[in-house]
């Protein structure tokens, strides 16, 4: 066999090396993938991530490692993801707060959720019912609105902080019903639920998982839910649409995002793995037990949803001059 001239051999070597990056990209993933949770362990985002991660790992053929990077109400972990190497090996579960609310508060965020992040899919929708203590005279939302109108400034509503989802949901109710109710801020959903139970505040919104046990036990009364349809957990509780206040449209949510610089190949692999997880019967059962509605929409749909949520909550924040704590 003839020996190739050195120049031809060198050219062949360069050509071989040139295709290696493409081959490596085609092999995604070939090592563990990092699933960033921007909150401490044990919170809602963490629970959803840990339910989804094993099923995603089965689809990807590599471990999906949940990493908690808490800080700034979810902003720190999302920012880490936006600035991570754009190779698909880092993605996050972002909340409504980090992706739609914080960007519109005075302090803003170090990333633009519509420019710096690529949507993967909506993970879960978490309903936000409005509740009153069991001893409250208000049996329906109409009773509550009538009572608030009769006593302007006489009812307090609780939230988990300025600019939190419970705060903004109550501001939606205040505007839609034309009522004057007074904001009282607490540090957590647990503190808020306790304050409503004790009648320190006369009403409040919160994530369904925070309230569900007390609603089912009869110690809290749910008056309405901010979803398009009634909830399987609370079939007797009307929606705000049914109650005549359709502009009260409040639900918390958690969705999967990664850096907008991630190539289409790895992005599609992450999407396929996430949707496979959200369609898995056991995953859906576990999410249902948490009071969460599984998502699984297309990236384009989730991106449009994030943009719409930014517009909606941005308007509420500006109209009421809300600033972060």
C-alpha positions as CSV (number, residue, x, y, z in Angstrom):
1,X,0.0,0.0,0.0
2,X,1.5,3.4,-1.0
3,X,2.4,5.8,1.8
4,X,0.5,9.1,1.8
5,X,2.5,12.3,1.4
6,X,2.8,14.2,4.7
7,X,0.7,17.1,3.4
8,X,-2.2,14.8,2.5
9,X,-2.0,12.9,5.8
10,X,-2.1,16.2,7.7
11,X,-5.1,17.3,5.8
12,X,-6.9,14.0,6.6
13,X,-6.1,14.4,10.3
14,X,-7.5,18.0,10.3
15,X,-10.6,16.8,8.6
16,X,-11.1,14.1,11.1
17,X,-10.6,16.5,14.0
18,X,-13.1,18.9,12.5
19,X,-16.0,16.5,12.8
20,X,-15.3,15.6,16.4
21,X,-17.3,18.5,18.0
22,X,-20.3,17.5,15.9
23,X,-20.0,13.9,16.9
24,X,-19.7,15.0,20.6
25,X,-22.8,17.2,20.2
26,X,-24.8,14.3,18.7
27,X,-23.9,12.2,21.7
28,X,-25.7,14.6,24.2
29,X,-25.9,13.8,27.0
30,X,-22.7,11.8,27.7
31,X,-22.3,12.8,31.3
32,X,-24.6,13.9,34.2
33,X,-27.0,16.8,33.7
34,X,-27.5,19.5,36.4
35,X,-31.1,20.4,37.4
36,X,-30.9,23.7,39.3
37,X,-33.5,24.4,41.9
38,X,-33.4,28.1,42.9
39,X,-34.8,27.5,46.4
40,X,-33.8,25.5,49.5
41,X,-34.5,21.8,49.7
42,X,-38.1,20.8,50.7
43,X,-39.9,23.7,49.0
44,X,-42.4,23.4,46.1
45,X,-39.9,23.8,43.3
46,X,-37.5,21.3,45.0
47,X,-40.3,18.7,45.4
48,X,-41.4,19.0,41.7
49,X,-37.8,18.7,40.5
50,X,-37.1,15.6,42.6
51,X,-40.3,14.0,41.3
52,X,-39.3,14.7,37.7
53,X,-35.5,14.1,37.8
54,X,-35.5,10.2,38.0
55,X,-37.9,10.0,35.0
56,X,-35.9,12.5,33.0
57,X,-32.8,10.6,33.8
58,X,-34.3,7.4,32.4
59,X,-35.1,9.2,29.1
60,X,-31.7,10.9,28.8
61,X,-29.7,7.9,29.8
62,X,-27.6,9.9,32.2
63,X,-28.1,11.0,35.9
64,X,-30.1,14.2,36.4
65,X,-28.6,15.8,39.6
66,X,-30.8,18.2,41.5
67,X,-28.7,21.1,42.9
68,X,-30.2,23.7,45.2
69,X,-29.0,27.2,44.6
70,X,-31.2,29.4,46.8
71,X,-31.2,33.2,46.9
72,X,-33.1,36.4,46.0
73,X,-36.4,34.7,45.7
74,X,-35.3,32.3,43.0
75,X,-33.3,34.8,41.0
76,X,-29.8,33.5,42.0
77,X,-30.3,30.0,40.6
78,X,-32.0,31.2,37.4
79,X,-29.2,33.7,36.8
80,X,-26.7,30.9,37.3
81,X,-28.5,28.9,34.6
82,X,-28.8,31.8,32.2
83,X,-25.0,32.3,32.4
84,X,-24.0,28.6,32.5
85,X,-22.0,27.0,29.6
86,X,-24.5,26.8,26.7
87,X,-24.1,23.0,26.3
88,X,-27.4,21.8,27.7
89,X,-25.9,20.3,30.8
90,X,-27.5,22.9,33.1
91,X,-31.2,23.7,33.3
92,X,-33.4,25.1,36.0
93,X,-36.9,25.1,37.3
94,X,-38.0,28.7,37.5
95,X,-41.0,30.0,39.3
96,X,-43.5,32.7,38.4
97,X,-41.6,34.9,40.9
98,X,-38.2,34.6,39.2
99,X,-39.5,34.6,35.6
100,X,-42.4,37.0,35.6
101,X,-42.7,39.0,38.8
102,X,-39.1,39.9,39.9
103,X,-38.2,41.2,36.5
104,X,-40.9,43.8,36.9
105,X,-40.2,44.9,40.4
106,X,-37.9,47.9,41.1
107,X,-34.7,45.9,41.6
108,X,-35.2,43.9,38.4
109,X,-33.1,40.8,37.7
110,X,-29.6,40.3,36.2
111,X,-31.2,38.5,33.3
112,X,-34.0,39.1,30.9
113,X,-36.3,36.1,31.1
114,X,-37.4,36.6,27.5
115,X,-34.0,37.1,26.0
116,X,-31.5,35.2,28.1
117,X,-33.5,32.0,28.8
118,X,-34.8,29.3,26.5
119,X,-38.2,27.9,27.6
120,X,-38.3,24.1,27.8
121,X,-41.8,23.4,29.1
122,X,-44.2,24.4,31.9
123,X,-43.6,22.0,34.8
124,X,-46.7,22.5,37.0
125,X,-49.5,25.0,37.6
126,X,-50.2,25.6,41.3
127,X,-53.7,27.1,42.0
128,X,-54.1,30.1,44.3
129,X,-57.4,29.9,46.1
130,X,-58.6,32.8,48.3
131,X,-59.6,31.6,51.7
132,X,-61.1,32.9,55.0
133,X,-61.2,31.5,58.5
134,X,-63.9,28.8,59.1
135,X,-65.6,31.2,61.6
136,X,-65.8,34.0,59.0
137,X,-69.3,35.3,58.2
138,X,-68.3,35.3,54.6
139,X,-69.7,32.1,53.0
140,X,-69.2,33.1,49.4
141,X,-67.0,35.5,47.4
142,X,-70.0,37.7,46.9
143,X,-70.4,37.9,50.7
144,X,-66.7,38.9,51.0
145,X,-67.0,41.6,48.4
146,X,-70.2,43.0,50.0
147,X,-68.6,43.0,53.4
148,X,-65.5,44.7,52.2
149,X,-67.5,47.4,50.4
150,X,-69.5,48.0,53.5
151,X,-66.4,48.6,55.6
152,X,-63.7,50.2,53.4
153,X,-60.3,49.5,55.0
154,X,-61.9,47.3,57.6
155,X,-60.6,43.9,56.3
156,X,-57.0,42.8,56.2
157,X,-55.5,40.4,53.6
158,X,-52.3,38.5,54.2
159,X,-49.4,37.7,51.8
160,X,-45.9,36.2,51.8
161,X,-44.3,39.6,51.1
162,X,-44.5,42.6,48.8
163,X,-44.6,41.5,45.2
164,X,-45.3,37.9,46.1
165,X,-48.0,36.0,44.2
166,X,-50.5,36.1,47.1
167,X,-50.0,39.9,47.2
168,X,-50.5,40.4,43.5
169,X,-53.5,38.1,43.4
170,X,-55.2,40.1,46.2
171,X,-54.4,43.3,44.3
172,X,-56.2,41.8,41.3
173,X,-59.2,41.1,43.5
174,X,-59.1,44.6,45.0
175,X,-59.2,46.2,41.5
176,X,-61.7,43.8,40.0
177,X,-64.2,44.1,42.9
178,X,-63.5,47.8,43.7
179,X,-62.8,47.1,47.4
180,X,-60.4,48.7,49.9
181,X,-58.6,46.0,51.9
182,X,-55.4,46.4,53.9
183,X,-52.2,44.4,53.1
184,X,-50.3,42.6,55.9
185,X,-47.1,40.9,54.9
186,X,-45.7,37.6,56.4
187,X,-42.4,35.7,55.8
188,X,-43.7,32.4,54.6
189,X,-46.8,30.5,53.4
190,X,-46.9,28.7,56.7
191,X,-47.0,32.0,58.7
192,X,-49.7,33.3,56.3
193,X,-51.9,30.2,56.8
194,X,-51.6,30.5,60.6
195,X,-52.5,34.2,60.5
196,X,-55.7,33.4,58.5
197,X,-56.5,30.6,60.9
198,X,-56.2,32.9,63.8
199,X,-58.2,35.7,62.1
200,X,-55.2,38.0,62.3
201,X,-56.1,38.7,58.7
202,X,-59.6,38.1,57.3
203,X,-58.6,36.7,54.0
204,X,-55.6,35.7,51.8
205,X,-54.4,33.9,48.7
206,X,-51.7,31.2,48.9
207,X,-50.5,28.1,46.9
208,X,-53.0,25.3,47.2
209,X,-50.5,22.9,48.8
210,X,-50.1,25.3,51.7
211,X,-53.8,25.5,52.4
212,X,-55.3,22.2,51.2
213,X,-55.1,20.3,54.5
214,X,-56.8,23.1,56.4
215,X,-59.5,23.5,53.7
216,X,-60.2,19.8,53.8
217,X,-60.2,19.8,57.6
218,X,-62.8,22.6,57.6
219,X,-60.6,25.1,59.4
220,X,-60.3,27.3,56.4
221,X,-63.0,28.1,53.8
222,X,-62.0,28.5,50.1
223,X,-64.3,31.0,48.3
224,X,-62.9,30.9,44.8
225,X,-59.9,29.7,42.7
226,X,-58.0,31.6,40.0
227,X,-58.0,28.8,37.4
228,X,-60.1,28.4,34.2
229,X,-61.8,25.3,35.6
230,X,-62.8,24.0,39.0
231,X,-60.2,21.9,40.8
232,X,-60.5,18.2,41.4
233,X,-59.3,18.8,45.0
234,X,-62.0,21.5,45.6
235,X,-64.9,20.5,43.3
236,X,-67.5,22.7,45.2
237,X,-65.4,25.9,45.0
238,X,-66.2,28.2,42.1
239,X,-63.7,29.9,39.8
240,X,-63.5,33.7,39.8
241,X,-64.9,33.4,36.3
242,X,-68.1,31.8,37.7
243,X,-68.1,34.3,40.5
244,X,-68.3,37.2,38.0
245,X,-64.6,38.4,38.4
246,X,-62.8,36.9,35.4
247,X,-59.9,39.4,35.6
248,X,-58.7,37.7,38.8
249,X,-56.4,35.2,37.1
250,X,-53.8,34.1,39.6
251,X,-52.0,30.8,39.7
252,X,-48.4,30.1,40.7
253,X,-46.3,28.0,38.4
254,X,-42.9,26.4,37.9
255,X,-41.3,25.8,34.5
256,X,-38.1,24.4,33.1
257,X,-35.7,26.8,31.4
258,X,-32.0,26.8,30.2
259,X,-29.7,29.3,28.6
260,X,-31.0,30.8,25.4
261,X,-27.5,30.0,23.9
262,X,-28.1,26.2,24.1
263,X,-28.1,24.6,20.7
264,X,-31.3,23.1,19.3
265,X,-30.2,19.5,19.6
266,X,-29.6,19.4,23.4
267,X,-32.6,21.7,23.9
268,X,-34.8,19.2,22.2
269,X,-33.4,16.3,24.2
270,X,-34.2,18.2,27.4
271,X,-37.7,19.0,26.2
272,X,-38.4,15.3,25.3
273,X,-37.2,14.1,28.7
274,X,-39.2,16.7,30.6
275,X,-42.4,16.0,28.7
276,X,-41.9,12.2,29.1
277,X,-41.6,12.8,32.8
278,X,-44.7,14.9,33.0
279,X,-46.7,12.3,31.0
280,X,-45.6,9.5,33.3
281,X,-48.5,8.1,35.4
282,X,-46.5,7.9,38.6
283,X,-45.1,11.4,38.2
284,X,-48.6,12.7,37.6
285,X,-49.9,10.9,40.7
286,X,-47.1,12.3,42.9
287,X,-47.7,15.9,41.5
288,X,-51.4,15.6,42.1
289,X,-50.7,14.6,45.7
290,X,-48.9,17.9,46.0
291,X,-51.8,19.9,44.8
292,X,-50.1,20.7,41.5
293,X,-51.4,20.4,37.9
294,X,-48.8,18.8,35.5
295,X,-47.8,20.9,32.5
296,X,-45.9,19.6,29.4
297,X,-46.5,22.2,26.7
298,X,-44.3,23.0,23.7
299,X,-41.4,25.5,24.2
300,X,-43.2,28.0,22.0
301,X,-46.3,27.8,24.1
302,X,-44.4,28.1,27.3
303,X,-42.4,31.1,26.0
304,X,-45.6,32.9,25.1
305,X,-47.0,32.1,28.5
306,X,-43.9,33.6,30.2
307,X,-44.3,36.7,28.1
308,X,-48.0,37.0,28.9
309,X,-47.3,36.5,32.7
310,X,-44.7,39.3,32.5
311,X,-47.2,41.7,31.0
312,X,-50.0,40.8,33.4
313,X,-48.0,41.0,36.6
314,X,-46.0,44.0,35.3
315,X,-49.2,45.9,34.9
316,X,-50.4,45.0,38.4
317,X,-47.1,46.1,39.9
318,X,-47.0,49.4,38.1
319,X,-50.6,50.2,38.8
320,X,-50.1,49.7,42.5
321,X,-46.6,51.1,42.8
322,X,-45.4,47.9,44.3
323,X,-41.7,47.5,45.2
324,X,-39.8,44.6,46.6
325,X,-39.2,44.1,50.3
